Amino acid sequence: MKTEPATNPHENALREIALSYPEAYEEFPWGERAIKVRKKVFVFLGSGSESFGISVKLPVSAEAALSLPFAEPTHYGLGKSGWVTARFPAGETPPLPILRAWIEESFRAIAPKTLVAHLDGAAPAPKRAPRSTAPKVAKSPARSTATKVAAKGGASAARSTSTKPASGARSTRGATKGTSEKAKPKRA
């Protein structure tokens, strides 16, 4: 897995910002730098000899972002889902405060709620334990109410809590809505 810093200083600054979020890491699918959280991309970064670009998901501010001269809907159908791409010619300084805010909005849109809560100071960042390869142990079957009562008060207590109707009594189990309503006493 590659982890080399970006060659463009602006891309490197944005890369560092994105990687500062909880559980953020980078991968390189399709030759692009992708910053992910829990296997989901929240920032694409790319630079060439002539330009630098960033793509983020902006569910709240996409409309405002697209009004800027350097922004456009992200290609490959992602623009329909609120993804915005900003491109800057090589040597031009991008508006880093705006892009920083976009990275945060994208993280909040993609990351699980527990990680977003960490950003708001509501909870510490959860630590994910590695998955165990140990076999699962079967749970013991739940004890019935009669068994629990019998354990506390003896067999006579278990018989008195029986859910079966007494002989000659009418059961309401399986009754239709109309008959069960008639059986209910009316409140004054």
C-alpha positions as CSV (number, residue, x, y, z in Angstrom):
1,M,0.0,0.0,0.0
2,K,1.4,3.4,-1.0
3,T,1.7,6.1,1.6
4,E,4.0,8.6,-0.1
5,P,3.1,12.3,0.3
6,A,1.7,14.2,-2.7
7,T,4.0,16.1,-5.0
8,N,1.8,19.2,-5.1
9,P,2.1,21.2,-1.8
10,H,-1.6,22.1,-1.8
11,E,-2.6,18.4,-2.3
12,N,-0.3,17.4,0.5
13,A,-1.9,20.0,2.9
14,L,-5.4,18.7,2.0
15,R,-4.2,15.1,2.4
16,E,-2.9,15.8,5.9
17,I,-6.2,17.5,6.8
18,A,-8.2,14.5,5.5
19,L,-6.0,12.0,7.3
20,S,-6.4,13.8,10.6
21,Y,-10.0,12.6,10.9
22,P,-10.8,9.5,13.0
23,E,-9.9,6.2,11.3
24,A,-9.0,7.9,8.0
25,Y,-6.5,6.2,5.7
26,E,-5.5,6.4,2.0
27,E,-5.6,4.0,-0.9
28,F,-4.9,4.4,-4.6
29,P,-7.7,3.0,-6.7
30,W,-7.6,3.9,-10.4
31,G,-4.3,5.8,-9.9
32,E,-6.1,8.4,-7.8
33,R,-5.4,9.2,-4.1
34,A,-8.6,8.2,-2.1
35,I,-9.0,9.1,1.6
36,K,-11.3,6.6,3.2
37,V,-13.1,5.9,6.5
38,R,-14.2,2.4,7.1
39,K,-13.8,1.3,3.5
40,K,-15.8,4.3,2.1
41,V,-14.2,7.2,0.2
42,F,-14.8,10.7,1.5
43,V,-12.1,12.6,-0.5
44,F,-10.4,12.0,-3.9
45,L,-7.2,14.0,-4.5
46,G,-5.3,14.2,-7.8
47,S,-2.6,16.3,-9.3
48,G,-0.8,16.3,-12.6
49,S,1.8,18.6,-14.2
50,E,-0.9,21.0,-15.2
51,S,-3.6,20.9,-12.5
52,F,-4.7,19.8,-9.1
53,G,-8.1,18.5,-8.1
54,I,-10.2,17.4,-5.2
55,S,-13.6,15.7,-5.1
56,V,-15.8,15.5,-2.0
57,K,-19.4,14.7,-1.1
58,L,-21.4,17.8,-0.2
59,P,-25.0,17.0,0.7
60,V,-25.5,20.4,2.3
61,S,-23.4,22.9,0.4
62,A,-23.2,21.3,-3.1
63,E,-25.4,24.0,-4.7
64,A,-23.3,26.8,-3.3
65,A,-20.1,25.0,-4.2
66,L,-21.2,24.5,-7.8
67,S,-21.7,28.3,-8.2
68,L,-17.9,28.8,-7.8
69,P,-15.9,29.0,-11.0
70,F,-13.5,26.2,-10.2
71,A,-16.2,23.6,-9.2
72,E,-18.3,21.2,-11.2
73,P,-20.3,18.0,-10.5
74,T,-18.0,15.0,-10.2
75,H,-18.0,12.8,-13.3
76,Y,-18.9,9.1,-13.6
77,G,-22.4,9.9,-12.2
78,L,-21.2,10.9,-8.7
79,G,-22.4,14.4,-9.2
80,K,-26.0,13.2,-9.0
81,S,-25.2,12.0,-5.5
82,G,-23.8,15.4,-4.3
83,W,-20.2,14.9,-5.2
84,V,-18.4,18.1,-6.3
85,T,-14.9,18.4,-8.0
86,A,-12.8,21.5,-7.7
87,R,-9.9,21.9,-10.2
88,F,-7.0,24.4,-10.0
89,P,-4.2,25.1,-12.5
90,A,-0.7,24.2,-11.4
91,G,0.8,27.1,-9.4
92,E,-2.6,28.6,-8.3
93,T,-3.3,28.7,-4.6
94,P,-6.7,27.1,-3.9
95,P,-9.0,28.5,-1.2
96,L,-7.8,26.2,1.6
97,P,-10.4,27.3,4.2
98,I,-13.2,26.4,1.8
99,L,-11.7,23.1,0.9
100,R,-11.0,22.3,4.6
101,A,-14.8,22.9,5.3
102,W,-15.7,20.7,2.3
103,I,-13.5,17.8,3.6
104,E,-15.2,18.0,7.0
105,E,-18.7,18.0,5.4
106,S,-17.7,15.0,3.2
107,F,-16.4,13.1,6.3
108,R,-19.6,13.8,8.2
109,A,-21.7,12.6,5.2
110,I,-19.7,9.3,4.8
111,A,-18.5,8.4,8.2
112,P,-20.5,6.4,10.7
113,K,-22.5,8.4,13.3
114,T,-20.2,7.2,16.1
115,L,-17.1,8.8,14.4
116,V,-19.1,12.0,13.7
117,A,-20.1,12.2,17.3
118,H,-16.4,12.1,18.2
119,L,-15.9,15.3,16.1
120,D,-18.6,17.0,18.0
121,G,-17.0,16.1,21.4
122,A,-20.0,13.9,22.3
123,A,-18.0,10.7,22.6
124,P,-14.5,9.5,22.4
125,A,-13.4,7.9,19.1
126,P,-14.3,4.2,19.3
127,K,-11.4,1.8,19.1
128,R,-12.1,-1.0,16.7
129,A,-10.9,-4.3,17.9
130,P,-9.6,-6.7,15.2
131,R,-12.0,-9.3,14.2
132,S,-11.7,-12.6,16.1
133,T,-11.2,-15.8,14.3
134,A,-12.2,-17.9,17.3
135,P,-15.4,-20.0,16.8
136,K,-18.6,-18.6,18.2
137,V,-19.9,-20.2,21.4
138,A,-23.6,-21.1,21.3
139,K,-25.6,-19.3,24.0
140,S,-27.6,-21.4,26.4
141,P,-31.4,-21.5,25.7
142,A,-33.5,-19.0,27.7
143,R,-35.4,-20.4,30.6
144,S,-39.2,-20.2,30.5
145,T,-41.1,-18.1,33.0
146,A,-42.4,-21.2,34.7
147,T,-38.9,-22.6,35.2
148,K,-37.7,-19.3,36.7
149,V,-40.7,-19.1,39.0
150,A,-40.3,-22.7,40.0
151,A,-36.6,-22.1,40.8
152,K,-37.7,-19.2,43.1
153,G,-40.9,-20.4,44.8
154,G,-41.2,-24.1,44.1
155,A,-43.4,-26.2,41.9
156,S,-46.7,-24.9,43.3
157,A,-45.7,-21.3,42.2
158,A,-44.9,-22.6,38.7
159,R,-48.4,-24.2,38.5
160,S,-50.1,-21.0,39.6
161,T,-48.5,-18.9,36.9
162,S,-49.6,-21.2,34.1
163,T,-50.8,-19.5,30.9
164,K,-53.2,-22.3,30.0
165,P,-56.9,-21.5,30.5
166,A,-58.7,-23.4,33.3
167,S,-61.0,-26.2,32.1
168,G,-64.1,-24.8,30.6
169,A,-62.6,-21.3,30.2
170,R,-62.5,-19.8,26.8
171,S,-59.1,-18.9,25.3
172,T,-58.8,-15.6,23.4
173,R,-55.8,-16.8,21.4
174,G,-56.3,-16.6,17.7
175,A,-59.5,-14.6,18.2
176,T,-60.4,-12.2,15.4
177,K,-60.3,-8.5,16.1
178,G,-64.0,-8.3,16.4
179,T,-64.3,-11.0,19.1
180,S,-61.4,-9.9,21.1
181,E,-62.8,-6.3,21.4
182,K,-66.1,-7.7,22.6
183,A,-64.4,-9.7,25.3
184,K,-62.6,-6.6,26.7
185,P,-64.4,-4.8,29.6
186,K,-65.5,-1.2,28.8
187,R,-63.9,1.6,30.9
188,A,-66.1,4.1,32.5
